[in-house]
Amino acid sequence: MAVPKNKQKFATWLHPETLVKINELYRGDDCRSRSEFIEKAVRFYVGYLTAGDPANYFPHMFLSTMQGIAEASDNRQNRILFKLTVELAILMNLIAADHNLDPVSMERLRGQCVQEVKRLNGSFRYEDALEWQHGG
């Protein structure tokens, strides 16, 4: 095997379990040899140590994966909120069809509802509405 140009050979000592891990992983990382794998690992670690803020050294793949997860979660939440809003619009139209509420009373009710939902920290249930309507 020819010695690559501009490289130096030196002895290194590794724990047996570290060597086992290198042997398991170097081919999966598209390395032609254990030496290439170790050099990549050392370069990564040196970059990590010299980056100043280690958070700036996360691999691009990790950051893009996290962005993808966040975007998928946002899309899922937006779809659920849309469906919930459609159902709420149906419910409000059914109630409005049965009740003839004037605009002033409607605004007063809205203000009271805002206060009640704030008081309950956003977790307003049907049972809370029943209790509220019956003077509880």
N, C-alpha and C positions, 0 to 999 in steps of 0.2 A: 504494500500500500504506500503510495507516494505521500510525503509530508507536505501539507498545504503551505503555500507561501505566506509569509508574514504572520505565522503562528508559532507559538513557543510551547514546548512540552514541559510539564512539571508534574511532580507527584502530588497526589491529594489523598486524604484519608476520609472515608465516609463510613457512617454506621451501616451495618448490613441492611437494616430496614429501609434506609434511604436509597441504597443501591437497588433493592428490589423494586421500589416505586419507580425509579428511573427506568429500569428494564421494562416495567409494565407500561409506561406512558410515552416513551420517546417516539415510538413508531406512530402512535396515535396523534402526535403533534407534528407530523410530517417532517420529522428529523431523520437524517440518514444515519446518525450515530448518537451514542450517549454523549460524546463530547459536544456535539452541536446542541443537544438538549440542555446540557449543563451551562453552556455559554449563553443560550437564550435566557435561561433562568437567572444567571448572574446579571446579565444586562437589564433584565426586568427589575430585579431587586435594586441594582445600583440606580436605575432611573427613579424608582420609588423613593429611595433614600435622598436623592438629590433634587427631587421635585419641589422641595420647600413645604408645600401643603400636600400631604399624601392624597387628599380627596381629588386633587387635580390629575392624579395619575391613574385613575380607574380606566381600564381598557374601554375603548369606544364601543365594543360589542355589549359590554355590561350596561353602559349608559343608554344605548339605543334599545336594548331589551327592556330596561326599566321604563323608558318612554313608551314603548309599545304596550306594556302592561297597563300603564296609567291611561293611555288613550283608549284601550279596549274597555277599561273600567268606566271611563267617562261616557263612552258610547252606550254601554249597557245601562248606566244610570239615566242617561238622557232618554233612552227608549222607554224605560220604566216610568219616568216622570211624564213623558208624553201620553202614555196609555192611562196613567192615573188622572191626568188633566182632562182627557176625553171623558172618562167615567164621571168625573166631578162636574163637567159641563152638562152631561146628560142629567145628572141628579139635580143640578141647579135649575135647569130648564123645566124639569118635572115639578119642582117646588114652585117656581115662578108661575107656572100655568095654573096652579091651585090657589095662589095667594096674590092679592092685589095690594102690594106694599108701596107706599109713597116714597119718593127719593129721600126725604128727611129721615124717616123711620129707618130706611135702609142704611144710611150713613151712620146713624146712632147705633144700629145693630152691629155694623162693621167695627166701629170703635170698641164696643163692648166685647166683641169676639177677639179682637187683637189683644185686649187686656187679659181676657181669660186664657188665651193660648200662651201668652207670656207668663202668666201666673203658674200655669201647669208645665212650663218649660218645654213647650212644643209638643207634648204628648197628649193631645186632646182625643178622647174616645167618645163613642156614642153614649156610653154610660154617663160621662161628664155632661154631655148636652142634656140628657134626661134629668139629671140632678139639678142642673142650672135652670132648666125650664120649669121645674116643679118647686123652685124656691129653696133648693138645698144648699 
